[in-house]
Amino acid sequence: MSKIRVAVLGYGNLGRGVEFAVKNCPDMELYGVFTRRQPESVKTFGAAVFSVDDILNHKDKIDVLVLCGGSATDLPTQTPEFAKHFNVVDSFDTHAKIPEHFAAVDKSARDGKNVGVIAVGWDPGLFSLNRLIGESVLPNGNSYTFWGKGVSQGHSDAIRRIDGVLDARQYTVPIETALEQVRQGKNPNLSTREKHLRECFVVAKDGADKAKIEQEIKTMPNYFADYDTTVHFIDLETLQREHGGIPHGGFVLRSGKTGENGETNHIIEFSLKLDSNPEFTSSVLVAYARAAYRLNKQGQSGAYSVFDIAPALLSPKSADELRKEML
């Protein structure tokens, strides 16, 4: 059987992770990487590199295009644009803007008779699924999501796009007392600010206005405005030495009650501990790339989220194998 031909648009941490992830999938092969940079300047682990300007010339050789740009400025335009021509998967993670992003991708994908899977990763993505399952199984209850401690790629990218910033890392830090209240079944009513801190380590360009950068970070809507945020300015050497890794993780909990009078308590908890946020996210993207390909082969088109895709479509195994080995 022929392999699913996957291509990558953008070769940063996420694109590199897709290259690794495809190698672990016997039913897939990496067609190549497309970049806005000069192709000869991009060093991969064996993947061919092409200019994004030539991507339509490769249309018939690509089954799924995995978009690895940032949610702040890349994906809102790239995903609808390329969904006209390819089956696509992205990791758009600006939660507040997912409905409008879905609508834009849906129109383009339907026009092109392609499948566009959006907001894939672990949150949004796997955590979203666990929130849905928890709420469906325990309708009388409360859901809680805690992220970290770890580096948020999207938030770090958003800081790096601020004028005067050379590089940055942003850590999301759960507030332990809030997490323990949930685990104890106390069902606290927690505001956004009461659940997490945001800690930023920023390298400013020479002569940049640090006070202005800090103010822009702390007031950025959808990213930092609703949190207690600390900004540390450090030099590039310190950033690379002390903040070179990209770990992350988190928890989804559902605290619910059953019984005639709600006297029986239950806690559902799903957790992740990741040594590499981008490598794990890339692995999720690749699994959903398989689903996008299969859906399109079935004649489907339009936008999909993780809620719309049957779990069996993620696995390289057949339905018979899944029922025998995992059910």
Order of alpha helices (4+ residues) and beta strands (2+ residues): beta-alpha-beta-beta-beta-alpha-beta-alpha-beta-alpha-beta-beta-alpha-beta-alpha-alpha-beta-alpha-beta-alpha-beta-beta-alpha-beta-alpha
